[in-house]
Amino acid sequence: MGLSLERVSHAYGEYEVFSDVSFSVADGEIVCLLGPSGCGKTTLLRLAAGLEKLQTGRVTLSDGVAADQKTHVPPELREVGLMFQDFALFPHLSVSDNVAFGLNTLPDVEKTQRVIDILMQVNMFEKRADYPHQLSGGQQQRVALARALAPNPAVMLLDEPFSGLDQNLRISLREETLGILKASNVATLLVTHDPEEAMFMADRILVMGPGGAILQEGTPDEIYGSPTHSFVASLFGWGAQFEGVAKGGEVETPLGKVPAPNCADGRRVDVVIRPHGIKLTKNENEGVPVDVLSVRPLGRNTFIRFRALGQNPALPDLRCRKKGAFEFGPDDVVRAMLHPNRVFTFHQEDKPNKVGRSRPQIMQKKNDAAWSALLHQSRTR
């Protein structure tokens, strides 16, 4: 086992970030912590790295205890590779020297060969003499990945590694990074707030809610296709979200009744409708009539905002994404209907009880560049 966190809790003063969190990452596995900003993802990553002192629970790396109530193995001795959001490259060092910075325990010949091998692996060997300011954002990302992998860590920890890149570059580098990590067979924990990134990169996803609880764990297909919580369902886009009361195994929405399985009559439920869960049609025998408020072309899809005729004014507008162009004319009567397999219902009691708490501003030693420098300097002592 590469990484294991058992019953870990953490708080800043009276503010509890998360409580009793447990999960593991096996060798060769990529696990993504997916959740909104402030939910505690990065704090979990820093606890695994040793950059935060563990308060309760246990952290195990490669079958050895890295932290518990009596133990705190310092970051430089944990055999972890760290890749930060801003890459944290040393500006005064060349690409080769950045990668070699944590390898001073190796003989010179072995160190030189390791730098060559890892730069070849990330397609940066031709840039080995350049400095960070001479590189593009994508090239800096490759160098940061190479530096983290160079010491052959047992565990890789990545904190939002693609968030600072433009869309096209982000897509291509995800694929490259995925191949490199899989070829290295290293246990990898990746923090992200991007559901698409988690779906692409992960063998397994852990969804953290705003209150720090892990709401669901599973493969990308399980998380997307069978969400067990309204927050998890809405992460991947929502056309609308309503509250209702179950009656006869159904719940009423502005677009008609939807199934509410395993819900007793009178049980309050949340209904989450995905953007692709709503179909617009001219067929007068389908759906309910709606008033189209706005149409925005997005290339392959069109984003449409609308309201059901007679819909309660207090309820939010509805949204959907339609493949291709919006072919309805100004005089057409537009009707909306639901795809049942893209509509999800949840007991309201399943909501996390910490949703809505704002995270206080806390002074932390959280300058990632400085921590990266400290970590690598410690390795060379």
Stockholm file with secondary structure:
# STOCKHOLM 1.0

chainA/1-381         MGLSLERVSHAYGEYEVFSDVSFSVADGEIVCLLGPSGCGKTTLLRLAAGLEKLQTGRVTLSDGVAADQKTHVPPELREVGLMFQDFALFPHLSVSDNVAFGLNTLPDVEKTQRVIDILMQVNMFEKRADYPHQLSGGQQQRVALARALAPNPAVMLLDEPFSGLDQNLRISLREETLGILKASNVATLLVTHDPEEAMFMADRILVMGPGGAILQEGTPDEIYGSPTHSFVASLFGWGAQFEGVAKGGEVETPLGKVPAPNCADGRRVDVVIRPHGIKLTKNENEGVPVDVLSVRPLGRNTFIRFRALGQNPALPDLRCRKKGAFEFGPDDVVRAMLHPNRVFTFHQEDKPNKVGRSRPQIMQKKNDAAWSALLHQSRTR
#=GR chainA/1-381 SS CCEEEEEEEEEETTEEEEEEEEEEECTTCEEEEECCTTSSHHHHHHHHHTSSCCCEEEEEETTEEEESSSCBCCGGGSCEEEECTTCCCCTTSCHHHHHHTTCTTSCHHHHHHHHHHHHHHTTCGGGTTCCGGGSCHHHHHHHHHHHHHTTCCSEEEEESTTTTSCHHHHHHHHHHHHHHHHHHTCEEEEEESCHHHHHHHCSEEEEECTTSCEEEEECHHHHHHSCSSHHHHHHTCCSEEEEEECBTTEEEETTEEEECTTCCTTCEEEEEECGGGEEEECCTTSSEEEEEEEEEECSSEEEEEEEETTCCTTSCCEEEEEESCCCCCTTSCCEEEECGGGEEEEEGGGSCTTTTCCCCCCCCCCCHHHHHHHHHHHHTC
#=GC SS_cons         CCEEEEEEEEEETTEEEEEEEEEEECTTCEEEEECCTTSSHHHHHHHHHTSSCCCEEEEEETTEEEESSSCBCCGGGSCEEEECTTCCCCTTSCHHHHHHTTCTTSCHHHHHHHHHHHHHHTTCGGGTTCCGGGSCHHHHHHHHHHHHHTTCCSEEEEESTTTTSCHHHHHHHHHHHHHHHHHHTCEEEEEESCHHHHHHHCSEEEEECTTSCEEEEECHHHHHHSCSSHHHHHHTCCSEEEEEECBTTEEEETTEEEECTTCCTTCEEEEEECGGGEEEECCTTSSEEEEEEEEEECSSEEEEEEEETTCCTTSCCEEEEEESCCCCCTTSCCEEEECGGGEEEEEGGGSCTTTTCCCCCCCCCCCHHHHHHHHHHHHTC
//
